[in-house]
Amino acid sequence: MSKKTVLVTDYTWPTTEPEARVLEAVGAELLIAKSGEEEELVDLVRHADGILTCFKQVTANVIRAGANARLQVIGRYGIGVDNIDIEEATKHGIPVTNVPAYCLDEVTEHCLAFMLASARSICTYNTAVREGDWNLPTGTPIYRVRGKTLGILGFGKIGSTLAAKASGFGLRIIAYDPFEEQITADPSGIESVSLEELLTQSDYVSIHAPLIPQTRGLINEERLRLMKPSAFLINAARGAIIDMDALALALKENWIAGAALDVFEPERLPVDHPLLSCPTLIATPHVAFYSEESVVDLEVLAAENVAAILTGKHPASIVNPEVLKLDRWSHLQDPG
């Protein structure tokens, strides 16, 4: 019996050995794309039983080409699935899987680092000292964190994990979730508020919502103007949730004190984009998910989801579970 093939559209880590081992155990091998662009993927997917994708676009054209051949499953290396045409996959009865909780510590630690670096003017002072400026006023005003308000926009696994960690800093924590009318109260005293209340009351706003049509451009000029002049905006979710041009204007005109972003729209901003020239911006290149530990978890868990479908089992996480009601998937067994 010939081996099954799983097409890897792209990856950002040093090796694909962890996922290769998982798939080898179920009689599958990896096919690594060179560019990950649509034309190449349309050609390669005709030979694939599954797809593993990180950031490259798995478009309707790619999915149709695979569905007309032997494609059975599309797995995302990560939480968000906005780079996969879910509607097209569902139309063809193809399950889409993801890894919803592999980097909770990494992302929340990154956001806390953003918050503290912003609060203490760490990046400003670091630059100043290297340029011979050792003066205290260069990074002022600085306020203590204890007693300030952290607003968490999106209260899923990452948002709630951040709340638990941030509570140790003596912050008042408020939260808004675009998909929950009222966030369930918990012993830590987190308050459920409206989006407008979150923006007007918070000293730090940290975004943890998925990118869907309802959240694209959610933080626009109108909403940025609601924030305090002393407030900081943090985003390690998806870049397109924020209007980048509006944020550049907000920073240049001092509507808010600063921003700390790990994600952008587009993913790599042009070097001449006005946002990148703002001294009150802290930027990292979409690395909040990463640690030596988390990336191995990601590779293994993503591959296990794909392996499950290829061997007639339910995956641990599926984005479009309605497809499993189709007759073609009636044979799937519960994992374990």
PyMOL commands that set and color helices and strands:
alter all, ss='L'
color gray80, all
select helices_A, chain A and resi 17-24+38-47+60-67+86-91+104-119+122-130+136-139+157-169+195-201+221-224+239-241+244-252+274-277+292-310+321-325+327-329
alter helices_A, ss='H'
color red, helices_A
select strands_A, chain A and resi 4-8+28-32+50-53+73-76+96-97+149-153+172-176+191-192+204-207+232-235+258-261+281-283
alter strands_A, ss='S'
color yellow, strands_A
deselect
rebuild
show_as cartoon
